[in-house]
Amino acid sequence: MLLHPKKLFPEVENIELLNHQNVTKRDLLNFGNLLLAEFKSMSNEEEKTAQWLKSAEVRKLLKISPGTLQNLRINGTLHYTRVGGIIYYKYDDIKKLLEM
């Protein structure tokens, strides 16, 4: 995440003047708000990722073995959909499982 000085200090015309100025509480507040907005936008982008995950992605996300994933399917803990020979899992179901 690269932050351009103009984004941090939009009221400053000449960015070179910043080299000789102290950081104020307002500057820190602006920076904090900007970081918070950036993190929120990143989490929104993350939520827009794939709605359906393949088995390998789920295993990596949950840090489990193929056998454990199979047990989660068999006992009904984790719902899945089979399309052809590929098993897909809803991302929301994975999140619910992690929150348990």
N, C-alpha and C positions, 0 to 999 in steps of 0.2 A: 504494500500500500504506500504509494508515493504521494506526499502532500506538497503541493506547490505553495510557496509563500503567499501568492495572491489569494489562494483559497482560504488560508489561515487569517490573513490580514487584508481584507478587501478594501479597507479604508486608506491604506497606505499607497501613495502614488509611486514613490521611488523605493523599491525593495532594498536597495543598498543602504538606505537610512536605518534599516533594522539592525545592521551590524553594530551600531553604537548606542542602541537603546536597551533599557532594562525590560525584563518581562514583567508585565503587570498581572494583577489578578484577573482582569478582564480578558487578557490574552490567554491565560490558562483556562478560563471558563469557555472561551471560544474554541480552544483546542479540544477540551473535553466534550463539548457539544458536537463538534465535527467528528471526533472519534466515535461517539455514540451513534451518530447518524450513519457513519460508515459501517459499523458493526451491524446495525439493523438492516441496512441494505444487503450486506453479505448474508445474513441469516435468511432474508427474503429470497435471495438467489438460491440459497441452499435448499429451501423448501420447494423451489421450482424444479429441482432435480427429478430424476426418474421416479415415477410413481410405482413402477414395478421393478423388482430386483431379481436377478438370477441367484441360484443357490450359492455359487462361489462368492458373490458380493455379500450375501447374507452371512455366510460363514466368516468372511473377513470382518464384517461389521460387528458380529457378535463374538468373534474370536472362539469359535467352536469347531469341532471336527465334523466331517460328513455324517458319521454315525449319530452324533448328538442332534444334528439338524433333522435327520430321518426320524429320530425318536420324538422330536417336537412335532413333526408332521403326523406321526402315527397316533400319539396320544391327544391330538387336537389342540395343542397349545398354540401352534402356529398354522394359520390357514394358508392355503396355497392354491394355485391354479396351474394346471398342466396344459400346455399348448404344444401339441406334437410330442416330442420327447424332452421338452424343456419345462422345468418347474419354475414358476414365478411367484413371488411373494409381494404383498402390498407393503410399501414403505411405512404407512401408518400403523400396520400391524406390528412391524418390527419396533417402531417407537414405543408402542404400548407395552410390548414385551420388555423393553429396556427399562420402562418406568415401574415395572412390578417390583 
